[in-house]
Amino acid sequence: MKVAVIGGGSSYTPELVNGFLERVDSFPLKELWLMDILPERLEIVGKFAQRMVKAMGAPFEVHLTTDQREAVRNANYVTTQLRVGWMQARREDEYLGRRHGLIGQETTGIGGMAKALRTIPVILKIAYDMQELAAPGALLVNFTNPAGLVTEALSRYATNVQAVGVCNAPITTKMNILQRLEEVGLKVEPEQAELDTLGLNHLTWHRGFRIDGEDVWPQVMGSYIKSLRNGEMDDWDVRTIETLQMIPNGYLQYFYYTDKKIATQEKWPPSRAERVMEIEKGLFAQYAEPDRTVPPEGLMQRGGAYYSTVATQLLNAHYNDLGETHIVNTAHRGAVEGWPTDWVLEIPCKVNRSGITPLPAKPLPMACFGLLAQIKAYEILTVEAAVHGDRKAAYEALLTHPLGPAADQVQAVLDDLLTTHRAYLPQFN
């Protein structure tokens, strides 16, 4: 079996390699191909990955390449974890938002739109190379942000390639709930628990939790609201959570508490991108240590907790036809009654060799659906803008987004975006 990792020079790669090493008994990987367009990063990360694998008895080979087509040729699985423009572009996205009085964030608002416009054409090219060169039935697993928006593009413009978008947020929520239950005396293994969540990537509402099929959501919510009341955490205001009786994805804070988030930006530097740049300097120095064979503890500071768990569990379920439930991004195809069937949602799905099948899900209440529908309209317009270099669609997308600028400022913000990232937006030139 061959797995290709596009963006193999990422600081996340050692965690992914570790995940494959932990699953060699059930997931018979033979060739892991790490592809990156930056040879110097690929050399550091790739050599470290090779040492990691060798230290575990070399159960599979690790190949390094800067040739995307070579990487995907005959691949059974292709994962994407790339960043067009690298971390410097993320920093530009953050400060693009700030200088216009908007949210400046990697996946949300103007920053997320800028990243999507840069990223979608690159991911589609990977899908088209897979269609030509990959093994029959190959699966594309996209981790690249904004994951839902990228998957929306794949669903609409790479229909001959099986693709799914993945995020670590659902499993992180699940593990946090399990930790909370353990603190009150109920220890549960992750495989016993099932999270019910629905929405878009980074725009989901968690609304149910089962242990061995038994609903324990009332206990979860009771404990959560108690912690909010006691001041143990300040993620949300109590009234909102009591009203919704759901736990929103953390990124919904940008929508629910926009003024607070914008005020926080005024304290930059450092922005998140600037902090990550410093973290990665340390990580790459450690990766380059010639005797290192295990990932450094500092990798957890990078973010992306449970990334390798999500990735390898999904691939393992698909390869071994397990029929497990995983929360992923895919077109729901009627699983949510009354919603357009072609919408890509973050939704529980059954995963086996025949594919990714969304499970029937109850629609969200109107208080959540209104925001979701508005963001989905923005996403569809952004896909059209990214694929066709359509400035009108880009204008409409920014006009539609609830975190966008005032109508009479849309053109100025859009012009700034297109100028700032001109080098990575050839479709608009």
C-alpha positions as a Python dict, from the first residue, in 0.01 Angstrom:
ca = {
    (1, 'M'): (0, 0, 0),
    (2, 'K'): (118, 350, -84),
    (3, 'V'): (25, 671, 98),
    (4, 'A'): (127, 1012, -37),
    (5, 'V'): (146, 1320, 187),
    (6, 'I'): (131, 1645, -8),
    (7, 'G'): (288, 1909, 213),
    (8, 'G'): (519, 1647, 360),
    (9, 'G'): (758, 1915, 487),
    (10, 'S'): (495, 2030, 737),
    (11, 'S'): (578, 2043, 1106),
    (12, 'Y'): (279, 1810, 1155),
    (13, 'T'): (433, 1526, 952),
    (14, 'P'): (622, 1352, 1237),
    (15, 'E'): (296, 1314, 1429),
    (16, 'L'): (136, 1155, 1123),
    (17, 'V'): (432, 919, 1080),
    (18, 'N'): (397, 824, 1445),
    (19, 'G'): (32, 743, 1383),
    (20, 'F'): (118, 508, 1098),
    (21, 'L'): (384, 338, 1313),
    (22, 'E'): (124, 274, 1583),
    (23, 'R'): (-106, 103, 1330),
    (24, 'V'): (133, -121, 1137),
    (25, 'D'): (-54, -433, 1254),
    (26, 'S'): (-386, -326, 1101),
    (27, 'F'): (-282, -83, 828),
    (28, 'P'): (-19, -255, 607),
    (29, 'L'): (157, 53, 473),
    (30, 'K'): (455, -27, 250),
    (31, 'E'): (547, 311, 99),
    (32, 'L'): (501, 654, 255),
    (33, 'W'): (581, 932, 9),
    (34, 'L'): (642, 1280, 150),
    (35, 'M'): (612, 1551, -114),
    (36, 'D'): (690, 1919, -65),
    (37, 'I'): (793, 2207, -292),
    (38, 'L'): (1048, 2334, -36),
    (39, 'P'): (1346, 2094, -51),
    (40, 'E'): (1506, 2227, 267),
    (41, 'R'): (1197, 2163, 482),
    (42, 'L'): (1141, 1826, 316),
    (43, 'E'): (1500, 1726, 387),
    (44, 'I'): (1474, 1804, 759),
    (45, 'V'): (1129, 1653, 815),
    (46, 'G'): (1184, 1363, 576),
    (47, 'K'): (1515, 1253, 724),
    (48, 'F'): (1362, 1271, 1071),
    (49, 'A'): (1068, 1059, 952),
    (50, 'Q'): (1310, 804, 809),
    (51, 'R'): (1495, 784, 1143),
    (52, 'M'): (1164, 740, 1326),
    (53, 'V'): (1065, 450, 1100),
    (54, 'K'): (1408, 288, 1111),
    (55, 'A'): (1407, 300, 1492),
    (56, 'M'): (1083, 98, 1489),
    (57, 'G'): (1225, -175, 1268),
    (58, 'A'): (1148, -13, 932),
    (59, 'P'): (796, -156, 880),
    (60, 'F'): (756, 69, 574),
    (61, 'E'): (971, 283, 345),
    (62, 'V'): (975, 664, 353),
    (63, 'H'): (1040, 833, 17),
    (64, 'L'): (1101, 1205, -34),
    (65, 'T'): (1013, 1396, -350),
    (66, 'T'): (941, 1744, -481),
    (67, 'D'): (742, 1594, -771),
    (68, 'Q'): (369, 1585, -697),
    (69, 'R'): (289, 1348, -982),
    (70, 'E'): (554, 1103, -867),
    (71, 'A'): (407, 1113, -518),
    (72, 'V'): (48, 1037, -620),
    (73, 'R'): (135, 777, -886),
    (74, 'N'): (-27, 447, -781),
    (75, 'A'): (-110, 591, -437),
    (76, 'N'): (-399, 429, -251),
    (77, 'Y'): (-439, 728, -21),
    (78, 'V'): (-335, 1091, -63),
    (79, 'T'): (-342, 1332, 230),
    (80, 'T'): (-306, 1707, 185),
    (81, 'Q'): (-165, 1932, 458),
    (82, 'L'): (-24, 2221, 258),
    (83, 'R'): (-15, 2597, 306),
    (84, 'V'): (5, 2812, -7),
    (85, 'G'): (231, 3107, 74),
    (86, 'W'): (349, 2935, 393),
    (87, 'M'): (315, 3089, 736),
    (88, 'Q'): (399, 3436, 602),
    (89, 'A'): (74, 3431, 403),
    (90, 'R'): (-118, 3336, 717),
    (91, 'R'): (34, 3638, 889),
    (92, 'E'): (-72, 3857, 596),
    (93, 'D'): (-428, 3721, 627),
    (94, 'E'): (-438, 3810, 995),
    (95, 'Y'): (-317, 4166, 946),
    (96, 'L'): (-534, 4209, 636),
    (97, 'G'): (-835, 4168, 862),
    (98, 'R'): (-696, 4388, 1137),
    (99, 'R'): (-617, 4687, 917),
    (100, 'H'): (-977, 4692, 794),
    (101, 'G'): (-1129, 4651, 1140),
    (102, 'L'): (-1231, 4292, 1064),
    (103, 'I'): (-1156, 3952, 1212),
    (104, 'G'): (-810, 3844, 1098),
    (105, 'Q'): (-801, 3467, 1131),
    (106, 'E'): (-674, 3166, 934),
    (107, 'T'): (-1010, 3011, 842),
    (108, 'T'): (-1274, 3265, 943),
    (109, 'G'): (-1381, 3585, 769),
    (110, 'I'): (-1154, 3767, 524),
    (111, 'G'): (-851, 3559, 626),
    (112, 'G'): (-1031, 3235, 554),
    (113, 'M'): (-1147, 3368, 219),
    (114, 'A'): (-794, 3471, 121),
    (115, 'K'): (-660, 3129, 216),
    (116, 'A'): (-936, 2953, 23),
    (117, 'L'): (-868, 3157, -293),
    (118, 'R'): (-500, 3060, -276),
    (119, 'T'): (-559, 2698, -184),
    (120, 'I'): (-850, 2565, -390),
    (121, 'P'): (-675, 2565, -732),
    (122, 'V'): (-375, 2383, -581),
    (123, 'I'): (-589, 2113, -418),
    (124, 'L'): (-791, 2066, -737),
    (125, 'K'): (-466, 2009, -929),
    (126, 'I'): (-378, 1733, -682),
    (127, 'A'): (-720, 1575, -740),
    (128, 'Y'): (-674, 1590, -1117),
    (129, 'D'): (-330, 1427, -1086),
    (130, 'M'): (-490, 1155, -874),
    (131, 'Q'): (-760, 1099, -1133),
    (132, 'E'): (-487, 1036, -1390),
    (133, 'L'): (-222, 857, -1185),
    (134, 'A'): (-344, 721, -850),
    (135, 'A'): (-457, 365, -784),
    (136, 'P'): (-820, 285, -869),
    (137, 'G'): (-1051, 392, -589),
    (138, 'A'): (-786, 608, -422),
    (139, 'L'): (-911, 833, -142),
    (140, 'L'): (-808, 1198, -101),
    (141, 'V'): (-809, 1305, 265),
    (142, 'N'): (-781, 1683, 297),
    (143, 'F'): (-656, 1845, 618),
    (144, 'T'): (-572, 2175, 451),
    (145, 'N'): (-766, 2470, 590),
    (146, 'P'): (-1027, 2597, 537),
    (147, 'A'): (-1109, 2225, 524),
    (148, 'G'): (-1484, 2252, 464),
    (149, 'L'): (-1451, 2512, 191),
    (150, 'V'): (-1176, 2314, 16),
    (151, 'T'): (-1394, 2002, 33),
    (152, 'E'): (-1684, 2202, -114),
    (153, 'A'): (-1461, 2279, -412),
    (154, 'L'): (-1356, 1914, -448),
    (155, 'S'): (-1719, 1805, -430),
    (156, 'R'): (-1816, 2041, -712),
    (157, 'Y'): (-1509, 2033, -938),
    (158, 'A'): (-1338, 1697, -882),
    (159, 'T'): (-1637, 1467, -894),
    (160, 'N'): (-1440, 1168, -1024),
    (161, 'V'): (-1213, 1159, -720),
    (162, 'Q'): (-1326, 1023, -385),
    (163, 'A'): (-1243, 1300, -139),
    (164, 'V'): (-1319, 1387, 221),
    (165, 'G'): (-1228, 1678, 448),
    (166, 'V'): (-1103, 1615, 798),
    (167, 'C'): (-1054, 1833, 1106),
    (168, 'N'): (-930, 1756, 1455),
    (169, 'A'): (-1199, 1969, 1625),
    (170, 'P'): (-1461, 1691, 1667),
    (171, 'I'): (-1220, 1443, 1825),
    (172, 'T'): (-1075, 1716, 2045),
    (173, 'T'): (-1427, 1794, 2171),
    (174, 'K'): (-1492, 1425, 2227),
    (175, 'M'): (-1172, 1382, 2428),
    (176, 'N'): (-1246, 1694, 2633),
    (177, 'I'): (-1591, 1561, 2721),
    (178, 'L'): (-1441, 1225, 2821),
    (179, 'Q'): (-1192, 1406, 3044),
    (180, 'R'): (-1476, 1604, 3203),
    (181, 'L'): (-1670, 1282, 3269),
    (182, 'E'): (-1362, 1119, 3420),
    (183, 'E'): (-1326, 1412, 3660),
    (184, 'V'): (-1671, 1329, 3800),
    (185, 'G'): (-1587, 961, 3834),
    (186, 'L'): (-1696, 814, 3500),
    (187, 'K'): (-1401, 672, 3305),
    (188, 'V'): (-1491, 580, 2948),
    (189, 'E'): (-1272, 459, 2662),
    (190, 'P'): (-1291, 670, 2342),
    (191, 'E'): (-1425, 379, 2136),
    (192, 'Q'): (-1726, 354, 2370),
    (193, 'A'): (-1828, 716, 2308),
    (194, 'E'): (-2001, 886, 2017),
    (195, 'L'): (-2035, 1262, 1963),
    (196, 'D'): (-2334, 1404, 1776),
    (197, 'T'): (-2241, 1723, 1595),
    (198, 'L'): (-2356, 1904, 1283),
    (199, 'G'): (-2265, 2211, 1083),
    (200, 'L'): (-1982, 2330, 863),
    (201, 'N'): (-1614, 2297, 935),
    (202, 'H'): (-1529, 2539, 1219),
    (203, 'L'): (-1902, 2618, 1239),
    (204, 'T'): (-2054, 2320, 1418),
    (205, 'W'): (-2278, 2277, 1718),
    (206, 'H'): (-2222, 1973, 1941),
    (207, 'R'): (-2557, 1844, 2058),
    (208, 'G'): (-2533, 1486, 2179),
    (209, 'F'): (-2305, 1233, 2344),
    (210, 'R'): (-2360, 860, 2386),
    (211, 'I'): (-2169, 600, 2582),
    (212, 'D'): (-2230, 245, 2466),
    (213, 'G'): (-2547, 378, 2302),
    (214, 'E'): (-2678, 551, 2616),
    (215, 'D'): (-2753, 924, 2592),
    (216, 'V'): (-2553, 1119, 2852),
    (217, 'W'): (-2592, 1464, 2697),
    (218, 'P'): (-2799, 1604, 2989),
    (219, 'Q'): (-2512, 1517, 3226),
    (220, 'V'): (-2255, 1667, 2987),
    (221, 'M'): (-2451, 1991, 2952),
    (222, 'G'): (-2516, 2011, 3325),
    (223, 'S'): (-2147, 1979, 3402),
    (224, 'Y'): (-2054, 2226, 3129),
    (225, 'I'): (-2298, 2494, 3242),
    (226, 'K'): (-2189, 2446, 3603),
    (227, 'S'): (-1828, 2512, 3500),
    (228, 'L'): (-1933, 2828, 3319),
    (229, 'R'): (-2130, 2949, 3621),
    (230, 'N'): (-1838, 2877, 3855),
    (231, 'G'): (-1598, 3070, 3638),
    (232, 'E'): (-1386, 2761, 3566),
    (233, 'M'): (-1394, 2862, 3200),
    (234, 'D'): (-1508, 3169, 3012),
    (235, 'D'): (-1549, 3041, 2656),
    (236, 'W'): (-1921, 3129, 2643),
    (237, 'D'): (-2182, 3322, 2835),
    (238, 'V'): (-2414, 3105, 3040),
    (239, 'R'): (-2740, 3235, 2892),
    (240, 'T'): (-2640, 3143, 2535),
    (241, 'I'): (-2540, 2788, 2626),
    (242, 'E'): (-2849, 2736, 2841),
    (243, 'T'): (-3065, 2858, 2553),
    (244, 'L'): (-2901, 2648, 2283),
    (245, 'Q'): (-2845, 2338, 2499),
    (246, 'M'): (-2551, 2275, 2267),
    (247, 'I'): (-2177, 2339, 2285),
    (248, 'P'): (-2064, 2551, 1989),
    (249, 'N'): (-1737, 2492, 1807),
    (250, 'G'): (-1479, 2733, 1944),
    (251, 'Y'): (-1460, 2925, 1616),
    (252, 'L'): (-1817, 3041, 1669),
    (253, 'Q'): (-1676, 3286, 1922),
    (254, 'Y'): (-1571, 3498, 1623),
    (255, 'F'): (-1941, 3530, 1534),
    (256, 'Y'): (-2095, 3544, 1882),
    (257, 'Y'): (-1835, 3777, 2040),
    (258, 'T'): (-1695, 3963, 1740),
    (259, 'D'): (-1612, 4286, 1925),
    (260, 'K'): (-1410, 4100, 2190),
    (261, 'K'): (-1214, 3912, 1924),
    (262, 'I'): (-1137, 4229, 1730),
    (263, 'A'): (-1022, 4399, 2051),
    (264, 'T'): (-784, 4110, 2115),
    (265, 'Q'): (-624, 4167, 1774),
    (266, 'E'): (-522, 4516, 1882),
    (267, 'K'): (-274, 4355, 2122),
    (268, 'W'): (-74, 4204, 1835),
    (269, 'P'): (206, 4131, 1782),
    (270, 'P'): (236, 3847, 1815),
    (271, 'S'): (-52, 3713, 1610),
    (272, 'R'): (-112, 3339, 1602),
    (273, 'A'): (93, 3306, 1282),
    (274, 'E'): (382, 3491, 1443),
    (275, 'R'): (368, 3262, 1746),
    (276, 'V'): (360, 2954, 1523),
    (277, 'M'): (663, 3080, 1330),
    (278, 'E'): (860, 3086, 1656),
    (279, 'I'): (729, 2744, 1760),
    (280, 'E'): (827, 2597, 1423),
    (281, 'K'): (1180, 2736, 1446),
    (282, 'G'): (1227, 2533, 1761),
    (283, 'L'): (1058, 2225, 1618),
    (284, 'F'): (1267, 2219, 1301),
    (285, 'A'): (1586, 2260, 1504),
    (286, 'Q'): (1483, 1954, 1704),
    (287, 'Y'): (1378, 1759, 1394),
    (288, 'A'): (1728, 1818, 1254),
    (289, 'E'): (1900, 1660, 1555),
    (290, 'P'): (2078, 1358, 1401),
    (291, 'D'): (2004, 1126, 1694),
    (292, 'R'): (1637, 1217, 1737),
    (293, 'T'): (1391, 936, 1663),
    (294, 'V'): (1078, 1049, 1853),
    (295, 'P'): (868, 1366, 1808),
    (296, 'P'): (953, 1644, 2057),
    (297, 'E'): (705, 1737, 2327),
    (298, 'G'): (687, 2088, 2183),
    (299, 'L'): (489, 1954, 1888),
    (300, 'M'): (172, 1982, 2099),
    (301, 'Q'): (221, 2361, 2114),
    (302, 'R'): (188, 2371, 1737),
    (303, 'G'): (-182, 2289, 1763),
    (304, 'G'): (-360, 2009, 1582),
    (305, 'A'): (-407, 1780, 1882),
    (306, 'Y'): (-511, 1425, 1782),
    (307, 'Y'): (-424, 1500, 1418),
    (308, 'S'): (-253, 1165, 1366),
    (309, 'T'): (-535, 985, 1546),
    (310, 'V'): (-797, 1135, 1316),
    (311, 'A'): (-595, 1062, 1003),
    (312, 'T'): (-491, 706, 1075),
    (313, 'Q'): (-825, 602, 1227),
    (314, 'L'): (-1005, 720, 914),
    (315, 'L'): (-766, 547, 674),
    (316, 'N'): (-774, 232, 884),
    (317, 'A'): (-1156, 227, 889),
    (318, 'H'): (-1168, 275, 512),
    (319, 'Y'): (-902, 16, 429),
    (320, 'N'): (-1032, -252, 667),
    (321, 'D'): (-1400, -195, 582),
    (322, 'L'): (-1482, -135, 950),
    (323, 'G'): (-1801, 65, 911),
    (324, 'E'): (-1698, 298, 1192),
    (325, 'T'): (-1858, 636, 1249),
    (326, 'H'): (-1629, 934, 1184),
    (327, 'I'): (-1713, 1304, 1176),
    (328, 'V'): (-1589, 1437, 843),
    (329, 'N'): (-1666, 1693, 574),
    (330, 'T'): (-1858, 1563, 274),
    (331, 'A'): (-2170, 1637, 71),
    (332, 'H'): (-2454, 1515, 292),
    (333, 'R'): (-2661, 1383, -3),
    (334, 'G'): (-2995, 1413, 176),
    (335, 'A'): (-2884, 1300, 522),
    (336, 'V'): (-3025, 1625, 665),
    (337, 'E'): (-3385, 1652, 552),
    (338, 'G'): (-3478, 1981, 388),
    (339, 'W'): (-3123, 2106, 329),
    (340, 'P'): (-2974, 2127, -25),
    (341, 'T'): (-2829, 1783, -85),
    (342, 'D'): (-2506, 1907, -244),
    (343, 'W'): (-2398, 2108, 59),
    (344, 'V'): (-2075, 1984, 216),
    (345, 'L'): (-2130, 1951, 591),
    (346, 'E'): (-1926, 1836, 888),
    (347, 'I'): (-2139, 1539, 982),
    (348, 'P'): (-2112, 1188, 1130),
    (349, 'C'): (-2051, 936, 852),
    (350, 'K'): (-2014, 562, 818),
    (351, 'V'): (-1669, 477, 678),
    (352, 'N'): (-1593, 154, 494),
    (353, 'R'): (-1437, 37, 168),
    (354, 'S'): (-1742, 142, -30),
    (355, 'G'): (-1689, 503, 74),
    (356, 'I'): (-1800, 775, 313),
    (357, 'T'): (-2175, 762, 386),
    (358, 'P'): (-2339, 1048, 582),
    (359, 'L'): (-2573, 927, 855),
    (360, 'P'): (-2925, 1071, 887),
    (361, 'A'): (-2913, 1382, 1104),
    (362, 'K'): (-3177, 1607, 1253),
    (363, 'P'): (-3161, 1964, 1115),
    (364, 'L'): (-3020, 2235, 1338),
    (365, 'P'): (-3261, 2480, 1502),
    (366, 'M'): (-3330, 2808, 1324),
    (367, 'A'): (-3100, 3000, 1560),
    (368, 'C'): (-2808, 2803, 1417),
    (369, 'F'): (-2931, 2732, 1066),
    (370, 'G'): (-2960, 3099, 974),
    (371, 'L'): (-2588, 3157, 1029),
    (372, 'L'): (-2495, 2827, 868),
    (373, 'A'): (-2692, 2904, 551),
    (374, 'Q'): (-2531, 3246, 520),
    (375, 'I'): (-2181, 3099, 554),
    (376, 'K'): (-2263, 2823, 306),
    (377, 'A'): (-2369, 3086, 51),
    (378, 'Y'): (-2036, 3261, 110),
    (379, 'E'): (-1851, 2930, 66),
    (380, 'I'): (-2019, 2846, -265),
    (381, 'L'): (-1944, 3195, -399),
    (382, 'T'): (-1583, 3168, -283),
    (383, 'V'): (-1542, 2836, -463),
    (384, 'E'): (-1663, 2997, -786),
    (385, 'A'): (-1427, 3290, -736),
    (386, 'A'): (-1130, 3062, -667),
    (387, 'V'): (-1190, 2826, -958),
    (388, 'H'): (-1269, 3085, -1224),
    (389, 'G'): (-1087, 3394, -1099),
    (390, 'D'): (-1431, 3551, -1085),
    (391, 'R'): (-1406, 3895, -923),
    (392, 'K'): (-1783, 3939, -914),
    (393, 'A'): (-1824, 3613, -721),
    (394, 'A'): (-1543, 3721, -486),
    (395, 'Y'): (-1720, 4054, -426),
    (396, 'E'): (-2050, 3876, -360),
    (397, 'A'): (-1882, 3629, -123),
    (398, 'L'): (-1734, 3910, 85),
    (399, 'L'): (-2063, 4100, 76),
    (400, 'T'): (-2244, 3789, 201),
    (401, 'H'): (-2014, 3702, 490),
    (402, 'P'): (-2150, 3823, 826),
    (403, 'L'): (-1795, 3910, 935),
    (404, 'G'): (-1725, 4101, 614),
    (405, 'P'): (-1692, 4477, 571),
    (406, 'A'): (-1969, 4730, 518),
    (407, 'A'): (-2106, 4715, 163),
    (408, 'D'): (-1933, 5035, 58),
    (409, 'Q'): (-1598, 4895, 179),
    (410, 'V'): (-1616, 4554, 8),
    (411, 'Q'): (-1430, 4662, -305),
    (412, 'A'): (-1147, 4824, -109),
    (413, 'V'): (-1100, 4516, 109),
    (414, 'L'): (-1116, 4284, -191),
    (415, 'D'): (-861, 4494, -379),
    (416, 'D'): (-630, 4478, -77),
    (417, 'L'): (-667, 4100, -59),
    (418, 'L'): (-593, 4052, -429),
    (419, 'T'): (-295, 4287, -416),
    (420, 'T'): (-150, 4138, -98),
    (421, 'H'): (-159, 3784, -236),
    (422, 'R'): (-109, 3861, -605),
    (423, 'A'): (177, 3609, -633),
    (424, 'Y'): (-51, 3323, -524),
    (425, 'L'): (-366, 3424, -714),
    (426, 'P'): (-276, 3388, -1083),
    (427, 'Q'): (-640, 3317, -1173),
    (428, 'F'): (-722, 3684, -1097),
    (429, 'N'): (-426, 3837, -1282),
}
